[in-house]
Every structure is written in structure tokens, then in C-alpha cells.
Amino acid sequence: MKKSIIFAIIIMFSAVLYAGPFGCEMGWKAADYEKSGIEITLSKKFNGYSSYTINPINKHPKLESYVVFIDDELGTFSIKASTGIIEASSFGTQVKNVFSELESQISDSYGESETLDILLPGSIWDEPNYWMMGLYKGERYLMAMWTNVDNSSIDSIGMMTRALSTSSAAILLEYSSPDAETISDRARAANASVF
């Protein structure tokens, strides 16, 4: 009896230890989150899939909210997380520092990213002290992509900044499964069919 309890604890601990991002796995259904001890709450139903907020076991100190998208048939196909509001100077130093920290840590697990910090041609917000203004006006982008992920259940990872004002921003992170594009195309076709 004792041996079977110890074995069950080891199996459960191993599943959490080796699970994917934040202790979640692509392909999981809502019941799998509950079985793993992850709180999950339905947010919204779409055409063939639903979004859920989760309270994962493995959290990152810089990330505050976590959402998973679960297809009725194929299970989890997208795992998203975001920071809280990052207050920043006009130079965006604080946002860039958090972005750099997250990018470095994700790269430790998934390899180097392709990172872009670009200002659109013709933008007037080209001085360093207008970095946040450019981001807020949608004329500057700071993002990273991991597309050669050596993981069969994760197709790509994307991270981007989003300005909430000229002095605050958030960083958004998304893990996508190989099924994500198929599910997205299917949902688009279903939505278009109403016309």
C-alpha cells in the first residue's frame, strides 16, 4: 500500500515537473487541467473552441494572467500569458528590461529567438525619448519569435509589447501548437459561413 502511494506521488510530481509551459500541455482538455491541480475557469465560447483563465502551478514572477484556448476536438492549442502593467519612462527602459529578461529565459529553454525592435518608416517618434510614444501610436514594435522550437507539441512562441499609454505597457506571450493554424482556419470558415 505504501509503495503504491509513493509511486502515485512520484508520477504526479513527474507530470508537473516535466509538463510544458507553466505546467500545461498542448492537447489537454479542461478535465486534464483539473486533474493536474490547475484551477481553470471558462471565459468565452467561440465557434468550436473556448478560452479559459487558469491559475497554473508553475508561474513566472513577471507574468500575472494566464489563458488557454481549448478546441472541442483537439484540446489545448494556445497558451497565453501576460505581465501586469509595467510603468515606464518615455525611453521605455523598464519595458525593454522586462522584455529582455523574459526573452533570455525563454531562449534558455527553446533556443534563440528572432527579435525585432523597429520603428515604422516615416514615423516622427524617432528620438530615444519618444520610444514609448512610438509604441503607443502603433508605429514601433518590440517582439520576439521562436519558430524552430525543438518540441513536437509547440510549433511557435511569440512575445510582443503592447502600450497601454505613453507611460505604461504590458508584454504578451503566446505558445502555439501545430494544430493552431488548422483550428484558426476552421473557425474563420465557420464564421464566414454566416454571410
TIRO-2110 file (N, C-alpha, C; in Angstrom, 1 decimal):
// TIRO-2110
0.8, -1.2, 0.0, N, 1, A
0.0, 0.0, 0.0, CA, 1, A
0.9, 1.3, 0.0, C, 1, A
1.9, 1.2, 0.9, N, 2, A
2.8, 2.4, 1.0, CA, 2, A
3.5, 2.6, -0.3, C, 2, A
4.0, 1.5, -1.0, N, 3, A
4.7, 1.6, -2.2, CA, 3, A
3.8, 2.2, -3.3, C, 3, A
2.6, 1.9, -3.4, N, 4, A
1.7, 2.4, -4.4, CA, 4, A
1.4, 3.9, -4.2, C, 4, A
1.3, 4.3, -3.0, N, 5, A
1.1, 5.7, -2.7, CA, 5, A
2.3, 6.5, -3.1, C, 5, A
3.5, 6.0, -2.7, N, 6, A
4.7, 6.7, -3.1, CA, 6, A
4.9, 6.8, -4.6, C, 6, A
4.6, 5.7, -5.3, N, 7, A
4.6, 5.6, -6.7, CA, 7, A
3.7, 6.6, -7.4, C, 7, A
2.5, 6.7, -6.9, N, 8, A
1.5, 7.7, -7.4, CA, 8, A
2.0, 9.1, -7.2, C, 8, A
2.6, 9.4, -6.0, N, 9, A
3.1, 10.8, -5.8, CA, 9, A
4.2, 11.1, -6.7, C, 9, A
5.1, 10.1, -7.0, N, 10, A
6.3, 10.3, -7.9, CA, 10, A
5.7, 10.6, -9.3, C, 10, A
4.8, 9.8, -9.7, N, 11, A
4.2, 10.0, -11.1, CA, 11, A
3.6, 11.4, -11.2, C, 11, A
2.8, 11.8, -10.2, N, 12, A
2.1, 13.1, -10.2, CA, 12, A
3.2, 14.2, -10.2, C, 12, A
4.2, 14.1, -9.4, N, 13, A
5.3, 15.1, -9.3, CA, 13, A
6.0, 15.2, -10.7, C, 13, A
6.3, 14.0, -11.3, N, 14, A
7.0, 14.0, -12.5, CA, 14, A
6.2, 14.7, -13.6, C, 14, A
4.9, 14.5, -13.6, N, 15, A
4.0, 15.1, -14.7, CA, 15, A
4.0, 16.6, -14.6, C, 15, A
4.0, 17.1, -13.3, N, 16, A
4.1, 18.5, -13.2, CA, 16, A
5.5, 19.1, -13.5, C, 16, A
6.5, 18.3, -13.1, N, 17, A
7.9, 18.8, -13.3, CA, 17, A
8.2, 18.8, -14.8, C, 17, A
7.7, 17.9, -15.6, N, 18, A
8.1, 17.8, -17.0, CA, 18, A
7.0, 18.3, -17.9, C, 18, A
6.0, 18.9, -17.4, N, 19, A
4.9, 19.4, -18.3, CA, 19, A
5.5, 20.6, -19.0, C, 19, A
4.7, 21.1, -20.0, N, 20, A
5.1, 22.2, -20.8, CA, 20, A
5.0, 23.5, -20.1, C, 20, A
4.8, 24.6, -20.9, N, 21, A
4.8, 25.9, -20.3, CA, 21, A
3.9, 26.0, -19.1, C, 21, A
4.4, 26.5, -18.0, N, 22, A
3.6, 26.8, -16.8, CA, 22, A
2.9, 25.5, -16.2, C, 22, A
3.4, 24.4, -16.6, N, 23, A
2.9, 23.1, -16.1, CA, 23, A
1.7, 22.6, -17.0, C, 23, A
1.5, 23.2, -18.1, N, 24, A
0.4, 22.9, -19.0, CA, 24, A
0.9, 22.1, -20.2, C, 24, A
0.0, 21.4, -20.9, N, 25, A
0.4, 20.7, -22.1, CA, 25, A
-0.6, 20.9, -23.2, C, 25, A
0.0, 21.1, -24.4, N, 26, A
-0.8, 21.2, -25.6, CA, 26, A
-1.7, 19.9, -25.8, C, 26, A
-2.9, 20.0, -26.2, N, 27, A
-3.7, 18.8, -26.4, CA, 27, A
-4.6, 18.5, -25.1, C, 27, A
-4.3, 19.2, -24.0, N, 28, A
-5.1, 18.9, -22.8, CA, 28, A
-6.5, 19.5, -23.0, C, 28, A
-7.5, 18.7, -22.4, N, 29, A
-8.8, 19.2, -22.3, CA, 29, A
-9.0, 19.8, -20.9, C, 29, A
-10.1, 20.5, -20.7, N, 30, A
-10.3, 21.2, -19.4, CA, 30, A
-10.2, 20.2, -18.2, C, 30, A
-10.6, 19.0, -18.3, N, 31, A
-10.5, 18.0, -17.3, CA, 31, A
-9.1, 17.7, -16.9, C, 31, A
-8.2, 17.7, -17.9, N, 32, A
-6.8, 17.5, -17.6, CA, 32, A
-6.1, 18.5, -16.7, C, 32, A
-6.6, 19.8, -16.9, N, 33, A
-6.1, 20.8, -16.0, CA, 33, A
-6.5, 20.6, -14.6, C, 33, A
-7.8, 20.2, -14.4, N, 34, A
-8.3, 19.9, -13.1, CA, 34, A
-7.6, 18.7, -12.4, C, 34, A
-7.3, 17.7, -13.2, N, 35, A
-6.6, 16.5, -12.7, CA, 35, A
-5.2, 16.9, -12.3, C, 35, A
-4.6, 17.9, -12.9, N, 36, A
-3.3, 18.3, -12.6, CA, 36, A
-3.2, 19.3, -11.4, C, 36, A
-4.4, 19.7, -10.9, N, 37, A
-4.4, 20.6, -9.8, CA, 37, A
-4.4, 22.1, -10.2, C, 37, A
-4.6, 22.3, -11.5, N, 38, A
-4.6, 23.7, -12.1, CA, 38, A
-6.1, 24.2, -12.1, C, 38, A
-6.3, 25.3, -11.4, N, 39, A
-7.6, 26.0, -11.4, CA, 39, A
-7.9, 26.5, -12.9, C, 39, A
-9.1, 26.2, -13.4, N, 40, A
-9.5, 26.6, -14.7, CA, 40, A
-10.9, 27.1, -14.7, C, 40, A
-11.1, 28.2, -15.4, N, 41, A
-12.4, 28.8, -15.4, CA, 41, A
-12.8, 29.3, -16.8, C, 41, A
-13.9, 28.8, -17.3, N, 42, A
-14.4, 29.2, -18.7, CA, 42, A
-14.5, 30.7, -18.8, C, 42, A
-13.9, 31.3, -19.8, N, 43, A
-14.0, 32.7, -20.1, CA, 43, A
-15.1, 33.0, -21.2, C, 43, A
-14.8, 32.3, -22.4, N, 44, A
-15.7, 32.6, -23.5, CA, 44, A
-15.7, 31.4, -24.4, C, 44, A
-16.9, 31.2, -25.0, N, 45, A
-17.0, 30.1, -26.0, CA, 45, A
-17.0, 30.7, -27.4, C, 45, A
-16.3, 30.1, -28.3, N, 46, A
-16.2, 30.5, -29.7, CA, 46, A
-16.8, 29.4, -30.6, C, 46, A
-16.5, 29.5, -31.9, N, 47, A
-17.0, 28.5, -32.8, CA, 47, A
-16.1, 27.3, -32.8, C, 47, A
-16.4, 26.3, -32.0, N, 48, A
-15.6, 25.1, -31.9, CA, 48, A
-14.5, 25.1, -30.9, C, 48, A
-14.3, 26.2, -30.2, N, 49, A
-13.3, 26.2, -29.1, CA, 49, A
-13.7, 27.2, -28.1, C, 49, A
-13.0, 27.1, -26.9, N, 50, A
-13.3, 28.0, -25.8, CA, 50, A
-12.0, 28.6, -25.2, C, 50, A
-12.1, 29.7, -24.5, N, 51, A
-10.9, 30.2, -23.8, CA, 51, A
-11.2, 30.1, -22.3, C, 51, A
-10.2, 29.8, -21.6, N, 52, A
-10.3, 29.6, -20.1, CA, 52, A
-9.1, 30.4, -19.4, C, 52, A
-9.4, 31.0, -18.3, N, 53, A
-8.4, 31.5, -17.5, CA, 53, A
-7.9, 30.4, -16.6, C, 53, A
-6.6, 30.4, -16.3, N, 54, A
-6.1, 29.3, -15.5, CA, 54, A
-5.2, 29.9, -14.4, C, 54, A
-5.0, 29.2, -13.3, N, 55, A
-4.1, 29.6, -12.2, CA, 55, A
-3.1, 28.4, -12.2, C, 55, A
-2.0, 28.6, -13.0, N, 56, A
-1.1, 27.4, -13.1, CA, 56, A
-0.3, 27.2, -11.9, C, 56, A
0.3, 26.0, -11.8, N, 57, A
1.1, 25.6, -10.7, CA, 57, A
2.5, 26.3, -10.9, C, 57, A
3.0, 26.3, -12.1, N, 58, A
4.3, 26.9, -12.4, CA, 58, A
4.1, 28.3, -12.9, C, 58, A
4.3, 29.3, -12.1, N, 59, A
4.1, 30.7, -12.5, CA, 59, A
5.4, 31.3, -12.6, C, 59, A
5.5, 32.4, -13.4, N, 60, A
6.7, 33.2, -13.6, CA, 60, A
6.4, 34.5, -12.8, C, 60, A
7.3, 35.0, -12.0, N, 61, A
7.1, 36.2, -11.2, CA, 61, A
6.7, 37.5, -12.0, C, 61, A
7.1, 37.5, -13.3, N, 62, A
6.8, 38.7, -14.1, CA, 62, A
5.4, 38.6, -14.8, C, 62, A
4.8, 37.4, -14.8, N, 63, A
3.6, 37.2, -15.5, CA, 63, A
2.4, 37.1, -14.5, C, 63, A
1.3, 37.8, -14.9, N, 64, A
0.2, 37.8, -14.0, CA, 64, A
-1.1, 37.1, -14.4, C, 64, A
-1.3, 37.0, -15.7, N, 65, A
-2.5, 36.4, -16.2, CA, 65, A
-2.2, 35.3, -17.2, C, 65, A
-3.0, 34.2, -17.1, N, 66, A
-2.7, 33.1, -18.0, CA, 66, A
-4.1, 32.6, -18.6, C, 66, A
-4.0, 32.4, -19.9, N, 67, A
-5.3, 31.9, -20.6, CA, 67, A
-4.9, 30.8, -21.5, C, 67, A
-5.8, 29.8, -21.6, N, 68, A
-5.6, 28.7, -22.6, CA, 68, A
-6.8, 28.6, -23.5, C, 68, A
-6.5, 28.2, -24.7, N, 69, A
-7.6, 28.1, -25.7, CA, 69, A
-7.7, 26.6, -26.0, C, 69, A
-8.9, 26.0, -25.8, N, 70, A
-9.1, 24.6, -25.9, CA, 70, A
-10.1, 24.3, -27.0, C, 70, A
-9.7, 23.5, -28.0, N, 71, A
-10.5, 23.1, -29.1, CA, 71, A
-11.4, 21.9, -28.6, C, 71, A
-12.6, 21.9, -29.1, N, 72, A
-13.5, 20.8, -28.6, CA, 72, A
-13.0, 19.5, -29.0, C, 72, A
-12.3, 19.4, -30.1, N, 73, A
-11.8, 18.1, -30.6, CA, 73, A
-10.3, 17.8, -30.2, C, 73, A
-9.5, 18.8, -30.5, N, 74, A
-8.0, 18.7, -30.4, CA, 74, A
-7.4, 19.1, -29.1, C, 74, A
-8.2, 19.7, -28.2, N, 75, A
-7.7, 20.1, -26.9, CA, 75, A
-6.9, 21.5, -27.0, C, 75, A
-6.1, 21.7, -26.0, N, 76, A
-5.3, 23.0, -25.9, CA, 76, A
-4.5, 23.2, -27.2, C, 76, A
-4.6, 24.3, -27.8, N, 77, A
-3.8, 24.7, -29.0, CA, 77, A
-3.1, 26.0, -28.8, C, 77, A
-3.4, 26.7, -27.7, N, 78, A
-2.7, 28.0, -27.5, CA, 78, A
-2.7, 28.3, -26.0, C, 78, A
-1.5, 28.7, -25.5, N, 79, A
-1.3, 29.0, -24.1, CA, 79, A
-0.8, 30.5, -24.1, C, 79, A
-1.5, 31.4, -23.4, N, 80, A
-1.1, 32.8, -23.4, CA, 80, A
-0.9, 33.2, -22.0, C, 80, A
0.1, 34.2, -21.9, N, 81, A
0.3, 34.8, -20.6, CA, 81, A
0.7, 36.2, -20.8, C, 81, A
0.5, 37.0, -19.8, N, 82, A
0.9, 38.5, -19.9, CA, 82, A
1.3, 39.0, -18.6, C, 82, A
2.2, 40.0, -18.7, N, 83, A
2.7, 40.7, -17.5, CA, 83, A
1.5, 41.6, -17.0, C, 83, A
1.7, 42.1, -15.8, N, 84, A
0.8, 43.2, -15.4, CA, 84, A
1.2, 44.5, -16.1, C, 84, A
0.7, 45.6, -15.6, N, 85, A
1.1, 46.9, -16.2, CA, 85, A
2.5, 47.2, -15.8, C, 85, A
3.3, 47.6, -16.7, N, 86, A
4.7, 48.0, -16.5, CA, 86, A
4.8, 49.5, -16.7, C, 86, A
5.0, 50.2, -15.6, N, 87, A
5.1, 51.7, -15.7, CA, 87, A
6.5, 52.0, -16.2, C, 87, A
6.6, 52.9, -17.2, N, 88, A
7.8, 53.2, -17.9, CA, 88, A
8.1, 54.6, -18.1, C, 88, A
9.4, 55.0, -18.3, N, 89, A
9.8, 56.3, -18.7, CA, 89, A
9.5, 56.5, -20.2, C, 89, A
9.6, 57.7, -20.7, N, 90, A
9.4, 57.9, -22.1, CA, 90, A
10.4, 57.1, -23.0, C, 90, A
11.5, 56.7, -22.4, N, 91, A
12.5, 55.9, -23.1, CA, 91, A
12.1, 54.4, -23.2, C, 91, A
11.2, 54.0, -22.4, N, 92, A
10.7, 52.6, -22.3, CA, 92, A
11.7, 51.7, -21.7, C, 92, A
12.6, 52.2, -20.9, N, 93, A
13.7, 51.4, -20.3, CA, 93, A
13.1, 50.2, -19.5, C, 93, A
12.1, 50.4, -18.7, N, 94, A
11.6, 49.4, -17.8, CA, 94, A
10.9, 48.3, -18.7, C, 94, A
10.2, 48.7, -19.7, N, 95, A
9.6, 47.7, -20.6, CA, 95, A
10.6, 46.9, -21.3, C, 95, A
11.6, 47.5, -21.8, N, 96, A
12.7, 46.8, -22.5, CA, 96, A
13.4, 45.9, -21.6, C, 96, A
13.6, 46.3, -20.3, N, 97, A
14.3, 45.4, -19.4, CA, 97, A
13.5, 44.1, -19.1, C, 97, A
12.2, 44.2, -18.9, N, 98, A
11.4, 43.1, -18.6, CA, 98, A
11.4, 42.2, -19.9, C, 98, A
11.2, 42.8, -21.0, N, 99, A
11.2, 42.1, -22.3, CA, 99, A
12.5, 41.3, -22.5, C, 99, A
13.6, 41.9, -22.2, N, 100, A
14.9, 41.3, -22.4, CA, 100, A
15.1, 40.1, -21.4, C, 100, A
14.6, 40.3, -20.2, N, 101, A
14.7, 39.2, -19.2, CA, 101, A
13.9, 38.0, -19.6, C, 101, A
12.6, 38.2, -20.0, N, 102, A
11.8, 37.1, -20.5, CA, 102, A
12.3, 36.5, -21.7, C, 102, A
12.8, 37.3, -22.7, N, 103, A
13.3, 36.7, -23.9, CA, 103, A
14.5, 35.8, -23.6, C, 103, A
15.4, 36.3, -22.8, N, 104, A
16.6, 35.5, -22.4, CA, 104, A
16.2, 34.2, -21.7, C, 104, A
15.2, 34.2, -20.8, N, 105, A
14.8, 33.0, -20.1, CA, 105, A
14.1, 32.0, -21.0, C, 105, A
13.3, 32.5, -21.9, N, 106, A
12.6, 31.6, -22.9, CA, 106, A
13.6, 31.0, -23.8, C, 106, A
14.6, 31.8, -24.2, N, 107, A
15.7, 31.3, -25.1, CA, 107, A
16.5, 30.2, -24.5, C, 107, A
16.6, 30.3, -23.1, N, 108, A
17.4, 29.2, -22.4, CA, 108, A
16.7, 27.9, -22.6, C, 108, A
15.3, 27.9, -22.7, N, 109, A
14.5, 26.6, -22.9, CA, 109, A
14.3, 26.2, -24.3, C, 109, A
14.2, 27.2, -25.2, N, 110, A
13.7, 26.9, -26.6, CA, 110, A
14.7, 27.4, -27.7, C, 110, A
15.8, 27.9, -27.4, N, 111, A
16.8, 28.3, -28.4, CA, 111, A
16.6, 29.8, -28.7, C, 111, A
17.4, 30.3, -29.5, N, 112, A
17.5, 31.8, -29.9, CA, 112, A
16.2, 32.2, -30.6, C, 112, A
15.8, 33.4, -30.3, N, 113, A
14.6, 34.0, -31.0, CA, 113, A
15.1, 34.9, -32.1, C, 113, A
14.1, 35.3, -32.9, N, 114, A
14.3, 36.4, -33.8, CA, 114, A
13.6, 37.6, -33.2, C, 114, A
14.4, 38.6, -32.8, N, 115, A
13.8, 39.7, -32.1, CA, 115, A
13.9, 40.9, -32.9, C, 115, A
12.8, 41.7, -32.9, N, 116, A
12.6, 42.9, -33.7, CA, 116, A
12.3, 44.1, -32.8, C, 116, A
13.0, 45.2, -32.9, N, 117, A
12.7, 46.4, -32.3, CA, 117, A
12.7, 47.4, -33.4, C, 117, A
11.6, 47.7, -34.0, N, 118, A
11.6, 48.5, -35.2, CA, 118, A
10.6, 49.7, -35.1, C, 118, A
11.0, 50.8, -35.7, N, 119, A
10.1, 51.9, -35.9, CA, 119, A
9.7, 52.0, -37.3, C, 119, A
8.4, 52.2, -37.6, N, 120, A
8.0, 52.2, -39.0, CA, 120, A
8.6, 53.4, -39.7, C, 120, A
8.9, 53.2, -41.0, N, 121, A
9.5, 54.3, -41.8, CA, 121, A
8.5, 55.5, -41.8, C, 121, A
9.1, 56.7, -41.7, N, 122, A
8.3, 58.0, -41.7, CA, 122, A
7.7, 58.4, -40.4, C, 122, A
7.9, 57.6, -39.3, N, 123, A
7.3, 57.9, -38.0, CA, 123, A
8.1, 59.1, -37.5, C, 123, A
7.4, 60.0, -36.8, N, 124, A
8.0, 61.2, -36.3, CA, 124, A
8.6, 60.9, -34.9, C, 124, A
8.3, 59.7, -34.3, N, 125, A
8.7, 59.4, -33.0, CA, 125, A
10.0, 58.7, -33.0, C, 125, A
11.0, 59.3, -33.7, N, 126, A
12.3, 58.6, -33.9, CA, 126, A
13.4, 58.9, -32.9, C, 126, A
13.1, 59.8, -31.9, N, 127, A
14.1, 60.1, -30.9, CA, 127, A
14.0, 59.1, -29.8, C, 127, A
15.1, 58.8, -29.1, N, 128, A
15.1, 57.8, -28.0, CA, 128, A
14.0, 58.1, -26.9, C, 128, A
13.8, 59.4, -26.6, N, 129, A
12.9, 59.7, -25.6, CA, 129, A
11.4, 59.6, -26.1, C, 129, A
11.2, 59.2, -27.3, N, 130, A
9.8, 59.0, -27.8, CA, 130, A
9.6, 57.5, -28.0, C, 130, A
10.4, 56.7, -27.4, N, 131, A
10.2, 55.2, -27.6, CA, 131, A
8.8, 54.8, -27.2, C, 131, A
8.4, 55.2, -26.1, N, 132, A
7.0, 54.8, -25.6, CA, 132, A
5.9, 55.4, -26.4, C, 132, A
6.1, 56.6, -26.9, N, 133, A
5.1, 57.3, -27.7, CA, 133, A
5.0, 56.5, -29.1, C, 133, A
6.1, 56.1, -29.6, N, 134, A
6.0, 55.3, -30.9, CA, 134, A
5.3, 54.0, -30.7, C, 134, A
5.5, 53.4, -29.5, N, 135, A
4.9, 52.1, -29.2, CA, 135, A
3.4, 52.3, -29.0, C, 135, A
3.0, 53.4, -28.3, N, 136, A
1.6, 53.7, -28.1, CA, 136, A
0.9, 54.1, -29.3, C, 136, A
1.5, 54.8, -30.3, N, 137, A
0.9, 55.2, -31.5, CA, 137, A
0.9, 54.0, -32.5, C, 137, A
1.4, 52.9, -32.2, N, 138, A
1.4, 51.7, -33.1, CA, 138, A
2.4, 51.9, -34.2, C, 138, A
3.4, 52.7, -34.0, N, 139, A
4.5, 52.9, -35.0, CA, 139, A
5.8, 52.3, -34.7, C, 139, A
5.9, 51.7, -33.5, N, 140, A
7.0, 51.0, -33.0, CA, 140, A
6.6, 49.6, -32.6, C, 140, A
7.4, 48.6, -32.8, N, 141, A
7.2, 47.2, -32.4, CA, 141, A
8.4, 46.6, -31.8, C, 141, A
8.1, 46.0, -30.6, N, 142, A
9.2, 45.2, -30.0, CA, 142, A
8.6, 43.8, -29.8, C, 142, A
9.2, 42.8, -30.5, N, 143, A
8.6, 41.5, -30.5, CA, 143, A
9.7, 40.4, -30.7, C, 143, A
9.4, 39.2, -30.3, N, 144, A
10.4, 38.1, -30.5, CA, 144, A
9.6, 36.9, -30.9, C, 144, A
10.2, 36.1, -31.8, N, 145, A
9.5, 34.9, -32.3, CA, 145, A
10.5, 33.7, -32.2, C, 145, A
10.0, 32.6, -31.8, N, 146, A
10.7, 31.3, -31.8, CA, 146, A
10.0, 30.4, -32.7, C, 146, A
10.5, 30.1, -33.9, N, 147, A
9.8, 29.3, -34.8, CA, 147, A
10.5, 27.9, -35.0, C, 147, A
11.7, 27.7, -34.6, N, 148, A
12.4, 26.4, -34.8, CA, 148, A
12.5, 25.8, -33.4, C, 148, A
11.3, 25.6, -32.8, N, 149, A
11.2, 25.1, -31.5, CA, 149, A
11.4, 23.5, -31.5, C, 149, A
12.3, 23.0, -30.8, N, 150, A
12.6, 21.6, -30.8, CA, 150, A
11.7, 20.9, -29.8, C, 150, A
10.4, 21.0, -30.1, N, 151, A
9.4, 20.4, -29.2, CA, 151, A
8.2, 20.0, -30.1, C, 151, A
7.8, 18.8, -30.1, N, 152, A
6.8, 18.3, -31.0, CA, 152, A
5.4, 18.9, -30.7, C, 152, A
5.1, 19.3, -29.5, N, 153, A
3.8, 19.9, -29.2, CA, 153, A
3.7, 21.4, -29.3, C, 153, A
4.9, 22.1, -29.4, N, 154, A
4.9, 23.5, -29.6, CA, 154, A
5.4, 23.9, -31.0, C, 154, A
4.6, 24.6, -31.8, N, 155, A
5.0, 24.9, -33.1, CA, 155, A
5.8, 26.2, -33.1, C, 155, A
5.3, 27.2, -32.3, N, 156, A
6.0, 28.5, -32.3, CA, 156, A
5.6, 29.2, -31.0, C, 156, A
6.5, 30.2, -30.6, N, 157, A
6.3, 31.0, -29.5, CA, 157, A
6.4, 32.5, -29.9, C, 157, A
5.5, 33.3, -29.5, N, 158, A
5.6, 34.8, -29.9, CA, 158, A
5.5, 35.6, -28.6, C, 158, A
6.3, 36.7, -28.6, N, 159, A
6.2, 37.6, -27.5, CA, 159, A
6.2, 39.0, -28.0, C, 159, A
5.3, 39.9, -27.5, N, 160, A
5.2, 41.3, -28.1, CA, 160, A
4.9, 42.2, -26.9, C, 160, A
5.2, 43.5, -27.2, N, 161, A
4.8, 44.5, -26.2, CA, 161, A
3.6, 45.2, -26.7, C, 161, A
2.8, 45.7, -25.8, N, 162, A
1.6, 46.5, -26.1, CA, 162, A
1.5, 47.7, -25.2, C, 162, A
1.6, 48.9, -25.7, N, 163, A
1.5, 50.1, -24.9, CA, 163, A
0.0, 50.3, -24.5, C, 163, A
-0.2, 50.7, -23.2, N, 164, A
-1.5, 51.0, -22.7, CA, 164, A
-1.6, 52.5, -22.6, C, 164, A
-0.5, 53.2, -22.6, N, 165, A
-0.5, 54.7, -22.6, CA, 165, A
1.0, 55.0, -23.0, C, 165, A
1.3, 56.3, -22.9, N, 166, A
2.7, 56.7, -23.2, CA, 166, A
3.6, 56.5, -22.1, C, 166, A
3.1, 55.9, -20.9, N, 167, A
3.9, 55.7, -19.8, CA, 167, A
3.7, 54.3, -19.2, C, 167, A
3.0, 53.4, -19.9, N, 168, A
2.7, 52.1, -19.4, CA, 168, A
2.5, 51.1, -20.5, C, 168, A
2.9, 49.9, -20.3, N, 169, A
2.8, 48.8, -21.3, CA, 169, A
2.6, 47.5, -20.6, C, 169, A
2.4, 46.4, -21.4, N, 170, A
2.3, 45.1, -21.0, CA, 170, A
3.0, 44.2, -22.0, C, 170, A
3.5, 43.1, -21.6, N, 171, A
4.2, 42.1, -22.5, CA, 171, A
3.3, 40.9, -22.6, C, 171, A
3.0, 40.5, -23.8, N, 172, A
2.1, 39.3, -24.1, CA, 172, A
3.0, 38.2, -24.7, C, 172, A
2.7, 37.0, -24.2, N, 173, A
3.4, 35.8, -24.6, CA, 173, A
2.4, 34.7, -25.1, C, 173, A
2.7, 34.1, -26.2, N, 174, A
1.8, 33.0, -26.7, CA, 174, A
2.6, 31.8, -27.2, C, 174, A
2.2, 30.6, -26.7, N, 175, A
2.7, 29.4, -27.2, CA, 175, A
1.6, 28.8, -28.1, C, 175, A
2.0, 28.3, -29.3, N, 176, A
1.0, 27.8, -30.3, CA, 176, A
1.4, 26.3, -30.6, C, 176, A
0.4, 25.5, -30.7, N, 177, A
0.6, 24.1, -31.1, CA, 177, A
0.6, 24.0, -32.6, C, 177, A
1.1, 22.9, -33.2, N, 178, A
1.0, 22.6, -34.6, CA, 178, A
-0.5, 22.7, -35.1, C, 178, A
-1.4, 22.4, -34.3, N, 179, A
-2.8, 22.5, -34.7, CA, 179, A
-3.5, 23.9, -34.7, C, 179, A
-2.8, 24.9, -34.2, N, 180, A
-3.4, 26.2, -34.0, CA, 180, A
-3.8, 26.8, -35.3, C, 180, A
-3.1, 26.7, -36.4, N, 181, A
-3.5, 27.2, -37.7, CA, 181, A
-4.7, 26.5, -38.3, C, 181, A
-4.7, 25.2, -38.2, N, 182, A
-5.9, 24.5, -38.7, CA, 182, A
-7.1, 24.9, -37.9, C, 182, A
-7.0, 25.0, -36.6, N, 183, A
-8.2, 25.4, -35.8, CA, 183, A
-8.7, 26.8, -36.1, C, 183, A
-7.7, 27.7, -36.3, N, 184, A
-8.0, 29.1, -36.7, CA, 184, A
-8.7, 29.2, -38.0, C, 184, A
-8.2, 28.4, -39.0, N, 185, A
-8.8, 28.4, -40.3, CA, 185, A
-10.2, 27.8, -40.3, C, 185, A
-10.4, 26.8, -39.5, N, 186, A
-11.7, 26.2, -39.4, CA, 186, A
-12.7, 27.2, -38.7, C, 186, A
-12.2, 27.9, -37.7, N, 187, A
-13.1, 28.9, -37.0, CA, 187, A
-13.4, 30.0, -38.0, C, 187, A
-12.5, 30.5, -38.8, N, 188, A
-12.7, 31.6, -39.8, CA, 188, A
-13.7, 31.1, -40.8, C, 188, A
-13.6, 29.9, -41.3, N, 189, A
-14.6, 29.4, -42.3, CA, 189, A
-16.0, 29.3, -41.7, C, 189, A
-16.1, 28.9, -40.4, N, 190, A
-17.4, 28.8, -39.8, CA, 190, A
-18.0, 30.2, -39.6, C, 190, A
-17.1, 31.1, -39.2, N, 191, A
-17.6, 32.5, -39.0, CA, 191, A
-18.1, 33.1, -40.4, C, 191, A
-17.3, 32.8, -41.4, N, 192, A
-17.6, 33.4, -42.8, CA, 192, A
-18.9, 32.8, -43.3, C, 192, A
-19.2, 31.5, -42.9, N, 193, A
-20.4, 30.9, -43.4, CA, 193, A
-21.7, 31.6, -43.1, C, 193, A
-21.7, 32.4, -42.1, N, 194, A
-23.0, 33.1, -41.7, CA, 194, A
-23.4, 34.1, -42.8, C, 194, A
-22.4, 34.5, -43.6, N, 195, A
-22.7, 35.5, -44.6, CA, 195, A
-23.3, 34.9, -45.9, C, 195, A
END
